[in-house]
Amino acid sequence: MNEADRGIAAYKATADKLKKKRKKKAAVEEEAVTVQVNRPNDTDAMAKDKAKRGSREAESGEKAGPSSTEKLLRKETDNKGYRKVAKFLLLLGKEEAAKILKHFDPSEVEEISLEVARTGKIDNAEAQALLAEFGVVGEKSKGFKAGSETAKSMLTAAFGESRAKRILTRVVPETREKPFGFLGEIDPDQILLLLKNESAPTISIILPYLPPQKASKVLQSLSPDLQRQVIRRIAKMKKVDPDVIVRIEGVLKERIRTQGRVITEEIDGRRALADILKYLEYSQEEKILDDLASSDPELSQDVKDRLFTIELVFDIDDADLQAILRDYDDEEIAVILKAKDERIQQRILSNLSSRRQLMVREEILSLGKMRKSDVDSATKDFVDYLVELDDQRKITIHRNDKIVD
């Protein structure tokens, strides 16, 4: 084979190799395309998987996402349209409203509940417009009785009685029951049985919430040592954790149920103690204040100041009050009466002669502005004088005449 023939043969061999290589490459690409066509893409897979999950949720009763109506309501709450949402829920009725309320945040639930409690009448035109706006066409409203009871009913259906009560108490304070109100109808002797073996801290929380006359009877029946502890605690009390009150109420209610019948709270403990002491016999009252003074003179004096006020003029006989007022000149009486309410002024002026009444009234007008501390000081001196005369048995203060057995 000459040189030319060998060149042609080499060329053909190279061409054959290139041809085979191209065929092999084409076959590989064709196979790849076939696989890609037959395999679902990621979006399709996600869609199918989502559909399967939705099916499983429907079968298992799991909570689905918000409906279109709920989305519209959500838009309203985002824009602070709580009143409109509240009215719409009223139109739907308790059961449907409860289902929807579950989709809102706690703060939104409170705002909506407040508006439910506040809402008045919804006329028919507004009702139909609201139903249409939120996509409830052709649906008749289930009635729209508003108020705190309706709000409570909705919340109870949605979240249970306990949580409903907590929410409503926060947003509508007037719905809050007075602590230990259920003890109001129970006899003091029966209250003592309920409180048997209770500690001084517990009793001191309960007594300020009882009617003063009833609390005083309970206090008198305590042992001297327990009585002193309770009195000190009440006098120093300022705030009580509402959760503590709820726990104590729960224990007492359960005790009443099992035994048979034989509801941040701020307390002015010193005021409460003064109110209780008013219904004790004078000797007991004096002993309690003396005991308190031995451990805390400032506290004892403050309670005494609250116990003995200008209101004592209503507990003194007219003849005694007239004699006392003769010890004061017109200007002194005018200062005592400065800024007092009409009841106090009338009580004192009515025990003066007609001429002195005119003189005292003129003195009050001529006094002009006075420092409150000066008026308070003159009033305190007058009250202290009344108490001193009572101690000396020169007059009688009839505070215990308010008790009728």
Stockholm file with secondary structure:
# STOCKHOLM 1.0

chainA/1-405         MNEADRGIAAYKATADKLKKKRKKKAAVEEEAVTVQVNRPNDTDAMAKDKAKRGSREAESGEKAGPSSTEKLLRKETDNKGYRKVAKFLLLLGKEEAAKILKHFDPSEVEEISLEVARTGKIDNAEAQALLAEFGVVGEKSKGFKAGSETAKSMLTAAFGESRAKRILTRVVPETREKPFGFLGEIDPDQILLLLKNESAPTISIILPYLPPQKASKVLQSLSPDLQRQVIRRIAKMKKVDPDVIVRIEGVLKERIRTQGRVITEEIDGRRALADILKYLEYSQEEKILDDLASSDPELSQDVKDRLFTIELVFDIDDADLQAILRDYDDEEIAVILKAKDERIQQRILSNLSSRRQLMVREEILSLGKMRKSDVDSATKDFVDYLVELDDQRKITIHRNDKIVD
#=GR chainA/1-405 SS CCHHHHHHHHHHHHHHHHHHHHHHHHHHHHHHHHHHHHSCCHHHHHHHHHHHHHHHHHHHTCCCCCCHHHHHHHHHHHTTCHHHHHHHHHHHCHHHHHHHHTTSCHHHHHHHHHHHHHCCCCCHHHHHHHHHHTTCTTCCCCCCCCSHHHHHHHHHHHHCHHHHHHHHHHHCGGGCCCTTGGGTTSCHHHHHHHTTTCCHHHHHHHGGGSCHHHHHHHHHHSCHHHHHHHHHHHHHCCEECHHHHHHHHHHHHHHHHHHCCCCCEECCHHHHHHHHHTTSCHHHHHHHHHHHHHHCHHHHHHHHHHHSCGGGGGGBCHHHHHHHHTTSCHHHHHHHHTTCCHHHHHHHHTTSCHHHHHHHHHHHHHHCSCCHHHHHHHHHHHHHHHHHHHHTTSSCBCGGGGCCC
#=GC SS_cons         CCHHHHHHHHHHHHHHHHHHHHHHHHHHHHHHHHHHHHSCCHHHHHHHHHHHHHHHHHHHTCCCCCCHHHHHHHHHHHTTCHHHHHHHHHHHCHHHHHHHHTTSCHHHHHHHHHHHHHCCCCCHHHHHHHHHHTTCTTCCCCCCCCSHHHHHHHHHHHHCHHHHHHHHHHHCGGGCCCTTGGGTTSCHHHHHHHTTTCCHHHHHHHGGGSCHHHHHHHHHHSCHHHHHHHHHHHHHCCEECHHHHHHHHHHHHHHHHHHCCCCCEECCHHHHHHHHHTTSCHHHHHHHHHHHHHHCHHHHHHHHHHHSCGGGGGGBCHHHHHHHHTTSCHHHHHHHHTTCCHHHHHHHHTTSCHHHHHHHHHHHHHHCSCCHHHHHHHHHHHHHHHHHHHHTTSSCBCGGGGCCC
//
